[in-house]
Amino acid sequence: MRNVGVREISRRTGFSPATVSNALNNKRGVNKDTAETIRRMAKELGYERSDSLNHIRFVLARKSGRVLDEGTFHPGVIEGVERVAAQLKLQTTFTTIELSNREAAAKQAYDITHDASNGIVLLATEMAEEDYLLFRDSAAPLVVVDGWSDRLFFESVVTQNENSAFRAVTYLVDNGHRQIGYIAGDTRIKNFPLRERGYRRAMREAGLPIDPRWRIEVGTTVNGSYDSMKAWLATNPQLPTAFFVENDIMALGCMRAMAERGIRIPDEVSMVGFDDLPYASICNPPLTTARIPNREMGEIAVRRLIDRIQEPRDYTCVTHLSTSFVERQSVKRI
């Protein structure tokens, strides 16, 4: 058991928690005199370094909820975290940080990241680049799931968004489709532009034009996407033969709007989603989609935490997990 934490050593020495953590973990990059000062204070205060965790803290970073709230992605991640934590005889605790309240979020993040007895699995689906600043000086081991920072280096577990979208759109091309539209969410989480890049690459490699008329922006909830698609269809637009949709939630809302308009799927318009939510297999018609291994992401995140404690290192890794393509009845071969 630690008798004192990194935060107290930081307060006593005047060095940042990150510097204190690096010195206590014998990482390079800390001035020799600084490291000696920190270690001397740690010894005086009765600090004892542990090579194991007391518990796993699952942190859900919520910004708007317009992507997380209706999906079933994060329960799968939680299941994976709890499964491996139980195998390691570690308890799992849960915290939600509301990023929309910056002051409260900063205080929460500080308290969590400076409790070095816990390992943090941070679900970052809705996090923007600036939100990662809240976690950059973490004294606790931390692994980000379903997100990454372009400016800061975190251990991360993510999905192969671009390549998965590329494969999904190529599947449509292989089924004879030449007019393929793109349905985008009006809330732009970091995953979505990568999926759009995969779509554009597949179209470009197939020698197909990308028609701006068929890039439709919709709400990211079922009702929001339904309302957006209903409004677009009310303009009596020319339809492509297929759509790739950024996630299954949006696909379900759009399919409902199309069905009400009398548009038959897949006879008139084919649809491919992304995520493989449970609803995808029971909607009408069942949705062809890319399945994210969300439970496995949680499992790997916990193992990465343990690795970082048992074998400290000066670098971080981003682990990319592939998706599985699930063929159902929402795509017609033409």
C-alpha positions as a Markdown table, in Angstrom:
| # | Residue | x | y | z |
|---|---|---|---|---|
| 1 | Met | 0.0 | 0.0 | 0.0 |
| 2 | Arg | 1.2 | 3.5 | -0.8 |
| 3 | Asn | 1.2 | 5.8 | 2.2 |
| 4 | Val | 1.3 | 8.9 | 0.0 |
| 5 | Gly | 0.4 | 9.6 | -3.6 |
| 6 | Val | 2.1 | 11.3 | -6.5 |
| 7 | Arg | 0.0 | 14.4 | -6.1 |
| 8 | Glu | 1.4 | 15.0 | -2.6 |
| 9 | Ile | 5.0 | 14.5 | -3.7 |
| 10 | Ser | 4.2 | 17.0 | -6.6 |
| 11 | Arg | 2.9 | 19.5 | -4.1 |
| 12 | Arg | 5.9 | 19.2 | -1.8 |
| 13 | Thr | 8.6 | 19.4 | -4.5 |
| 14 | Gly | 6.9 | 21.8 | -6.9 |
| 15 | Phe | 7.4 | 19.5 | -9.8 |
| 16 | Ser | 4.5 | 18.5 | -12.1 |
| 17 | Pro | 2.8 | 15.1 | -11.4 |
| 18 | Ala | 4.0 | 13.9 | -14.7 |
| 19 | Thr | 7.7 | 14.7 | -13.8 |
| 20 | Val | 7.2 | 13.0 | -10.4 |
| 21 | Ser | 5.7 | 9.9 | -12.0 |
| 22 | Asn | 8.5 | 9.7 | -14.6 |
| 23 | Ala | 11.1 | 10.0 | -11.9 |
| 24 | Leu | 9.6 | 7.4 | -9.6 |
| 25 | Asn | 9.3 | 5.0 | -12.6 |
| 26 | Asn | 12.9 | 5.6 | -13.6 |
| 27 | Lys | 12.0 | 7.0 | -17.0 |
| 28 | Arg | 14.4 | 8.9 | -19.2 |
| 29 | Gly | 14.0 | 12.6 | -19.7 |
| 30 | Val | 14.1 | 13.7 | -16.1 |
| 31 | Asn | 17.1 | 15.8 | -14.9 |
| 32 | Lys | 19.3 | 13.8 | -12.6 |
| 33 | Asp | 19.1 | 16.4 | -9.8 |
| 34 | Thr | 15.4 | 16.7 | -10.2 |
| 35 | Ala | 14.9 | 12.9 | -10.0 |
| 36 | Glu | 17.1 | 12.7 | -6.8 |
| 37 | Thr | 15.0 | 15.5 | -5.2 |
| 38 | Ile | 11.8 | 13.7 | -6.0 |
| 39 | Arg | 13.0 | 10.3 | -4.8 |
| 40 | Arg | 14.3 | 11.8 | -1.6 |
| 41 | Met | 11.0 | 13.5 | -0.9 |
| 42 | Ala | 9.1 | 10.3 | -1.7 |
| 43 | Lys | 11.2 | 8.4 | 0.8 |
| 44 | Glu | 10.7 | 11.0 | 3.5 |
| 45 | Leu | 6.9 | 10.8 | 2.9 |
| 46 | Gly | 6.8 | 7.0 | 3.0 |
| 47 | Tyr | 6.0 | 6.5 | -0.6 |
| 48 | Glu | 6.2 | 2.9 | -1.7 |
| 49 | Arg | 6.1 | 2.1 | -5.4 |
| 50 | Ser | 3.8 | -0.8 | -6.4 |
| 51 | Asp | 4.0 | -2.9 | -9.5 |
| 52 | Ser | 0.4 | -3.8 | -9.5 |
| 53 | Leu | -3.0 | -2.0 | -9.7 |
| 54 | Asn | -5.6 | -1.8 | -7.0 |
| 55 | His | -8.5 | -1.4 | -9.4 |
| 56 | Ile | -9.5 | -0.6 | -13.0 |
| 57 | Arg | -11.4 | 2.7 | -13.5 |
| 58 | Phe | -13.5 | 2.8 | -16.7 |
| 59 | Val | -14.0 | 6.5 | -17.6 |
| 60 | Leu | -16.6 | 7.4 | -20.1 |
| 61 | Ala | -15.9 | 10.8 | -21.6 |
| 62 | Arg | -19.2 | 12.2 | -22.7 |
| 63 | Lys | -19.5 | 15.4 | -24.7 |
| 64 | Ser | -22.9 | 15.6 | -26.3 |
| 65 | Gly | -24.2 | 12.1 | -26.0 |
| 66 | Arg | -25.4 | 12.3 | -29.6 |
| 67 | Val | -23.2 | 9.4 | -30.6 |
| 68 | Leu | -22.8 | 7.4 | -27.3 |
| 69 | Asp | -26.3 | 7.5 | -25.8 |
| 70 | Glu | -28.2 | 5.4 | -28.3 |
| 71 | Gly | -25.4 | 3.0 | -29.3 |
| 72 | Thr | -24.4 | -0.2 | -27.7 |
| 73 | Phe | -20.7 | 0.1 | -28.4 |
| 74 | His | -19.5 | 1.0 | -24.9 |
| 75 | Pro | -21.4 | -1.7 | -23.0 |
| 76 | Gly | -19.4 | -4.2 | -25.1 |
| 77 | Val | -16.2 | -2.4 | -24.2 |
| 78 | Ile | -17.2 | -2.5 | -20.5 |
| 79 | Glu | -17.9 | -6.2 | -20.7 |
| 80 | Gly | -14.4 | -6.8 | -22.1 |
| 81 | Val | -12.8 | -4.6 | -19.4 |
| 82 | Glu | -14.7 | -6.4 | -16.6 |
| 83 | Arg | -13.9 | -9.8 | -17.9 |
| 84 | Val | -10.1 | -9.4 | -17.9 |
| 85 | Ala | -10.2 | -7.3 | -14.7 |
| 86 | Ala | -12.0 | -10.2 | -13.0 |
| 87 | Gln | -9.4 | -12.7 | -14.3 |
| 88 | Leu | -6.8 | -10.5 | -12.7 |
| 89 | Lys | -8.8 | -10.2 | -9.5 |
| 90 | Leu | -9.2 | -6.5 | -9.9 |
| 91 | Gln | -12.4 | -4.5 | -9.2 |
| 92 | Thr | -13.8 | -2.2 | -11.9 |
| 93 | Thr | -15.2 | 1.2 | -11.0 |
| 94 | Phe | -17.0 | 3.5 | -13.4 |
| 95 | Thr | -16.9 | 7.3 | -13.9 |
| 96 | Thr | -18.6 | 9.6 | -16.4 |
| 97 | Ile | -16.9 | 12.9 | -17.2 |
| 98 | Glu | -19.2 | 15.5 | -18.9 |
| 99 | Leu | -16.8 | 17.3 | -21.2 |
| 100 | Ser | -19.4 | 20.0 | -21.9 |
| 101 | Asn | -18.7 | 21.4 | -18.4 |
| 102 | Arg | -15.1 | 22.2 | -18.8 |
| 103 | Glu | -14.4 | 23.3 | -15.2 |
| 104 | Ala | -16.0 | 20.3 | -13.6 |
| 105 | Ala | -14.4 | 17.9 | -16.2 |
| 106 | Ala | -10.9 | 19.3 | -15.4 |
| 107 | Lys | -11.4 | 18.7 | -11.7 |
| 108 | Gln | -12.7 | 15.2 | -12.2 |
| 109 | Ala | -9.9 | 14.3 | -14.7 |
| 110 | Tyr | -7.3 | 15.7 | -12.3 |
| 111 | Asp | -8.5 | 13.6 | -9.4 |
| 112 | Ile | -8.7 | 10.5 | -11.5 |
| 113 | Thr | -5.4 | 10.8 | -13.2 |
| 114 | His | -3.5 | 11.6 | -10.0 |
| 115 | Asp | -4.7 | 8.5 | -8.2 |
| 116 | Ala | -1.8 | 6.3 | -9.1 |
| 117 | Ser | -3.4 | 3.2 | -7.5 |
| 118 | Asn | -5.9 | 2.8 | -10.4 |
| 119 | Gly | -5.4 | 2.0 | -14.0 |
| 120 | Ile | -7.6 | 4.0 | -16.4 |
| 121 | Val | -9.5 | 2.8 | -19.4 |
| 122 | Leu | -10.7 | 6.0 | -21.1 |
| 123 | Leu | -13.5 | 5.6 | -23.6 |
| 124 | Ala | -12.8 | 8.6 | -26.0 |
| 125 | Thr | -15.5 | 8.1 | -28.7 |
| 126 | Glu | -16.8 | 11.7 | -28.4 |
| 127 | Met | -13.5 | 13.4 | -27.4 |
| 128 | Ala | -12.0 | 16.1 | -29.6 |
| 129 | Glu | -8.3 | 16.9 | -29.7 |
| 130 | Glu | -8.5 | 19.6 | -27.0 |
| 131 | Asp | -10.1 | 17.2 | -24.6 |
| 132 | Tyr | -7.0 | 15.1 | -24.3 |
| 133 | Leu | -5.2 | 17.9 | -22.6 |
| 134 | Leu | -7.2 | 17.0 | -19.5 |
| 135 | Phe | -5.3 | 13.7 | -19.3 |
| 136 | Arg | -1.8 | 14.5 | -20.5 |
| 137 | Asp | -0.1 | 14.6 | -17.1 |
| 138 | Ser | -1.7 | 11.4 | -15.8 |
| 139 | Ala | 0.3 | 9.8 | -13.0 |
| 140 | Ala | -1.9 | 6.7 | -13.3 |
| 141 | Pro | -1.4 | 4.3 | -16.2 |
| 142 | Leu | -3.9 | 5.1 | -18.9 |
| 143 | Val | -5.1 | 3.5 | -22.1 |
| 144 | Val | -7.5 | 5.3 | -24.5 |
| 145 | Val | -10.2 | 3.2 | -26.3 |
| 146 | Asp | -11.9 | 4.3 | -29.5 |
| 147 | Gly | -9.9 | 7.5 | -29.7 |
| 148 | Trp | -6.4 | 9.0 | -30.1 |
| 149 | Ser | -4.6 | 12.3 | -29.9 |
| 150 | Asp | -2.7 | 13.7 | -32.8 |
| 151 | Arg | -0.6 | 15.9 | -30.5 |
| 152 | Leu | -0.1 | 13.9 | -27.4 |
| 153 | Phe | 1.1 | 10.3 | -27.0 |
| 154 | Phe | -1.3 | 7.9 | -25.3 |
| 155 | Glu | -1.5 | 4.2 | -25.4 |
| 156 | Ser | -4.6 | 3.6 | -27.5 |
| 157 | Val | -6.8 | 0.8 | -28.9 |
| 158 | Val | -8.7 | 1.8 | -32.0 |
| 159 | Thr | -10.6 | 0.5 | -34.9 |
| 160 | Gln | -9.3 | 0.4 | -38.5 |
| 161 | Asn | -11.8 | 3.0 | -39.6 |
| 162 | Glu | -10.4 | 3.9 | -43.0 |
| 163 | Asn | -9.6 | 0.4 | -44.2 |
| 164 | Ser | -12.9 | -0.9 | -42.9 |
| 165 | Ala | -14.9 | 1.7 | -44.8 |
| 166 | Phe | -12.8 | 1.1 | -47.9 |
| 167 | Arg | -13.7 | -2.6 | -47.8 |
| 168 | Ala | -17.4 | -1.9 | -47.3 |
| 169 | Val | -17.5 | 0.5 | -50.3 |
| 170 | Thr | -15.5 | -1.9 | -52.4 |
| 171 | Tyr | -18.1 | -4.5 | -51.6 |
| 172 | Leu | -20.7 | -2.3 | -53.1 |
| 173 | Val | -18.6 | -1.7 | -56.2 |
| 174 | Asp | -18.0 | -5.5 | -56.5 |
| 175 | Asn | -21.8 | -5.9 | -56.4 |
| 176 | Gly | -22.2 | -3.7 | -59.5 |
| 177 | His | -22.9 | -0.3 | -57.8 |
| 178 | Arg | -21.5 | 2.8 | -59.6 |
| 179 | Gln | -23.6 | 5.5 | -57.9 |
| 180 | Ile | -22.7 | 5.3 | -54.3 |
| 181 | Gly | -23.7 | 8.0 | -51.8 |
| 182 | Tyr | -22.3 | 8.8 | -48.4 |
| 183 | Ile | -24.4 | 9.5 | -45.3 |
| 184 | Ala | -22.5 | 11.5 | -42.7 |
| 185 | Gly | -23.3 | 12.4 | -39.1 |
| 186 | Asp | -23.8 | 16.1 | -38.2 |
| 187 | Thr | -21.8 | 15.5 | -35.1 |
| 188 | Arg | -18.2 | 14.9 | -36.3 |
| 189 | Ile | -16.4 | 12.6 | -33.9 |
| 190 | Lys | -12.8 | 11.7 | -34.9 |
| 191 | Asn | -13.8 | 8.2 | -36.4 |
| 192 | Phe | -16.1 | 9.7 | -39.0 |
| 193 | Pro | -13.6 | 11.6 | -41.2 |
| 194 | Leu | -11.5 | 8.4 | -41.4 |
| 195 | Arg | -14.5 | 6.4 | -42.6 |
| 196 | Glu | -15.2 | 9.1 | -45.2 |
| 197 | Arg | -11.6 | 8.9 | -46.3 |
| 198 | Gly | -12.0 | 5.2 | -46.8 |
| 199 | Tyr | -15.1 | 5.8 | -48.9 |
| 200 | Arg | -13.4 | 8.3 | -51.0 |
| 201 | Arg | -10.3 | 6.1 | -51.6 |
| 202 | Ala | -12.5 | 3.2 | -52.6 |
| 203 | Met | -14.4 | 5.4 | -55.1 |
| 204 | Arg | -11.2 | 6.8 | -56.5 |
| 205 | Glu | -9.6 | 3.4 | -56.9 |
| 206 | Ala | -12.7 | 2.1 | -58.7 |
| 207 | Gly | -12.6 | 5.1 | -61.0 |
| 208 | Leu | -16.0 | 6.3 | -59.8 |
| 209 | Pro | -17.2 | 9.9 | -59.4 |
| 210 | Ile | -18.1 | 11.3 | -56.0 |
| 211 | Asp | -21.3 | 13.2 | -56.5 |
| 212 | Pro | -21.8 | 16.0 | -53.9 |
| 213 | Arg | -25.6 | 15.6 | -54.2 |
| 214 | Trp | -25.3 | 12.3 | -52.5 |
| 215 | Arg | -23.3 | 13.3 | -49.5 |
| 216 | Ile | -26.1 | 13.7 | -47.0 |
| 217 | Glu | -25.6 | 15.0 | -43.4 |
| 218 | Val | -28.0 | 13.6 | -40.9 |
| 219 | Gly | -28.5 | 13.5 | -37.1 |
| 220 | Thr | -26.5 | 10.9 | -35.2 |
| 221 | Thr | -29.5 | 9.5 | -33.3 |
| 222 | Val | -32.2 | 7.3 | -34.8 |
| 223 | Asn | -34.8 | 10.0 | -34.7 |
| 224 | Gly | -32.3 | 12.7 | -35.8 |
| 225 | Ser | -31.2 | 10.6 | -38.9 |
| 226 | Tyr | -34.8 | 9.8 | -39.6 |
| 227 | Asp | -35.9 | 13.4 | -39.6 |
| 228 | Ser | -32.9 | 14.5 | -41.7 |
| 229 | Met | -33.4 | 11.8 | -44.3 |
| 230 | Lys | -37.2 | 12.5 | -44.4 |
| 231 | Ala | -36.5 | 16.2 | -45.1 |
| 232 | Trp | -34.0 | 15.3 | -47.9 |
| 233 | Leu | -36.4 | 12.8 | -49.5 |
| 234 | Ala | -39.1 | 15.5 | -49.5 |
| 235 | Thr | -37.1 | 17.4 | -52.1 |
| 236 | Asn | -37.7 | 14.4 | -54.5 |
| 237 | Pro | -33.9 | 13.9 | -55.2 |
| 238 | Gln | -32.5 | 11.5 | -57.7 |
| 239 | Leu | -31.3 | 8.5 | -55.6 |
| 240 | Pro | -28.0 | 6.6 | -56.0 |
| 241 | Thr | -28.1 | 2.9 | -56.1 |
| 242 | Ala | -26.4 | 2.5 | -52.7 |
| 243 | Phe | -25.3 | 4.4 | -49.6 |
| 244 | Phe | -22.5 | 3.8 | -47.2 |
| 245 | Val | -23.5 | 5.1 | -43.8 |
| 246 | Glu | -21.1 | 6.2 | -41.0 |
| 247 | Asn | -22.7 | 4.0 | -38.4 |
| 248 | Asp | -25.7 | 1.7 | -37.9 |
| 249 | Ile | -27.7 | 4.1 | -35.8 |
| 250 | Met | -27.9 | 6.6 | -38.6 |
| 251 | Ala | -28.5 | 3.8 | -41.1 |
| 252 | Leu | -31.5 | 2.6 | -39.1 |
| 253 | Gly | -33.1 | 6.0 | -39.0 |
| 254 | Cys | -32.5 | 6.6 | -42.7 |
| 255 | Met | -33.9 | 3.2 | -43.6 |
| 256 | Arg | -37.1 | 4.0 | -41.7 |
| 257 | Ala | -37.5 | 7.3 | -43.6 |
| 258 | Met | -37.0 | 5.5 | -46.9 |
| 259 | Ala | -39.5 | 2.8 | -46.1 |
| 260 | Glu | -42.1 | 5.4 | -45.2 |
| 261 | Arg | -41.4 | 7.1 | -48.6 |
| 262 | Gly | -42.0 | 3.7 | -50.3 |
| 263 | Ile | -38.3 | 3.2 | -51.3 |
| 264 | Arg | -37.5 | -0.5 | -51.2 |
| 265 | Ile | -34.3 | -1.6 | -49.7 |
| 266 | Pro | -32.3 | -3.2 | -51.3 |
| 267 | Asp | -34.3 | -3.3 | -54.5 |
| 268 | Glu | -34.1 | 0.5 | -55.1 |
| 269 | Val | -31.3 | 1.5 | -52.7 |
| 270 | Ser | -28.7 | -0.7 | -51.0 |
| 271 | Met | -27.3 | 0.2 | -47.6 |
| 272 | Val | -24.2 | -0.6 | -45.7 |
| 273 | Gly | -23.6 | 0.5 | -42.1 |
| 274 | Phe | -20.7 | 0.4 | -39.6 |
| 275 | Asp | -20.6 | -1.0 | -36.0 |
| 276 | Asp | -22.9 | -4.1 | -36.2 |
| 277 | Leu | -25.2 | -3.1 | -33.3 |
| 278 | Pro | -27.7 | -5.7 | -32.2 |
| 279 | Tyr | -30.5 | -3.9 | -34.0 |
| 280 | Ala | -28.7 | -4.4 | -37.3 |
| 281 | Ser | -29.5 | -8.1 | -37.5 |
| 282 | Ile | -33.2 | -7.7 | -36.8 |
| 283 | Cys | -34.2 | -4.5 | -38.8 |
| 284 | Asn | -36.0 | -4.9 | -42.1 |
| 285 | Pro | -34.1 | -5.8 | -44.1 |
| 286 | Pro | -31.2 | -7.0 | -41.9 |
| 287 | Leu | -28.3 | -4.6 | -42.4 |
| 288 | Thr | -25.0 | -5.4 | -44.0 |
| 289 | Thr | -22.3 | -3.8 | -41.9 |
| 290 | Ala | -18.8 | -3.8 | -40.5 |
| 291 | Arg | -18.6 | -5.4 | -37.0 |
| 292 | Ile | -16.3 | -3.6 | -34.5 |
| 293 | Pro | -14.8 | -6.0 | -31.9 |
| 294 | Asn | -15.8 | -3.8 | -29.0 |
| 295 | Arg | -15.5 | -6.4 | -26.2 |
| 296 | Glu | -12.0 | -7.3 | -27.5 |
| 297 | Met | -11.1 | -3.7 | -27.4 |
| 298 | Gly | -11.9 | -3.6 | -23.7 |
| 299 | Glu | -9.9 | -6.8 | -23.0 |
| 300 | Ile | -6.8 | -5.5 | -24.9 |
| 301 | Ala | -7.0 | -2.2 | -23.1 |
| 302 | Val | -6.7 | -3.8 | -19.6 |
| 303 | Arg | -3.8 | -6.0 | -20.8 |
| 304 | Arg | -2.0 | -2.9 | -22.1 |
| 305 | Leu | -2.4 | -1.3 | -18.7 |
| 306 | Ile | -0.8 | -4.3 | -17.0 |
| 307 | Asp | 2.0 | -4.3 | -19.6 |
| 308 | Arg | 2.8 | -0.6 | -19.0 |
| 309 | Ile | 3.1 | -1.3 | -15.2 |
| 310 | Gln | 5.2 | -4.5 | -15.5 |
| 311 | Glu | 7.4 | -3.2 | -18.3 |
| 312 | Pro | 7.7 | 0.6 | -18.1 |
| 313 | Arg | 8.8 | 2.2 | -21.4 |
| 314 | Asp | 9.3 | 5.6 | -22.9 |
| 315 | Tyr | 7.0 | 5.1 | -25.9 |
| 316 | Thr | 3.3 | 4.4 | -26.5 |
| 317 | Cys | 1.6 | 2.2 | -29.0 |
| 318 | Val | -1.6 | 2.6 | -30.9 |
| 319 | Thr | -3.3 | -0.8 | -31.5 |
| 320 | His | -5.5 | -1.0 | -34.6 |
| 321 | Leu | -8.2 | -3.7 | -34.6 |
| 322 | Ser | -9.7 | -4.8 | -37.8 |
| 323 | Thr | -13.5 | -5.2 | -38.3 |
| 324 | Ser | -15.4 | -8.2 | -39.6 |
| 325 | Phe | -17.6 | -7.6 | -42.6 |
| 326 | Val | -21.1 | -9.0 | -42.1 |
| 327 | Glu | -23.2 | -9.6 | -45.2 |
| 328 | Arg | -26.9 | -9.5 | -44.7 |
| 329 | Gln | -29.9 | -8.6 | -46.9 |
| 330 | Ser | -29.5 | -4.8 | -47.4 |
| 331 | Val | -27.3 | -4.9 | -50.5 |
| 332 | Lys | -28.6 | -5.9 | -54.0 |
| 333 | Arg | -26.3 | -7.2 | -56.7 |
| 334 | Ile | -26.9 | -5.3 | -59.9 |
